[in-house]
């Protein structure tokens, strides 16, 4: 089973704290290799905080940890800025200078092999 969501991304306070600890730190991984889902959407998928989920867009696919957030409306998901969201968005900035990180059509499903390390993602992004 999968769930279609509108995926958004942005900065978070905890992501910023993780950056200060270093992008190779467990704190950074914990705060950026995640997708936040509405509680009811997570329940529909049969996932809870800390479970692995795979997120797929027309651009790519990545496995991250699930976090539930009762402030998100159903059908909307959020991922903090970081290398994991970069796998999922188009490189083309359409003249704006920044990739589109808002309202990206995505599909989320339960499970996945593993959350890739920063080094693994760098190799994937380099092609």
Secondary structure as GFF3:
##gff-version 3
##sequence-region A 1 127
A	DSSP	beta_strand	2	10	.	.	.	ID=ss1
A	DSSP	alpha_helix	13	21	.	.	.	ID=ss2
A	DSSP	alpha_helix	26	32	.	.	.	ID=ss3
A	DSSP	beta_strand	34	37	.	.	.	ID=ss4
A	DSSP	alpha_helix	39	45	.	.	.	ID=ss5
A	DSSP	beta_strand	52	56	.	.	.	ID=ss6
A	DSSP	beta_strand	61	68	.	.	.	ID=ss7
A	DSSP	beta_strand	76	80	.	.	.	ID=ss8
A	DSSP	alpha_helix	83	86	.	.	.	ID=ss9
A	DSSP	beta_strand	104	110	.	.	.	ID=ss10
A	DSSP	alpha_helix	118	126	.	.	.	ID=ss11
###
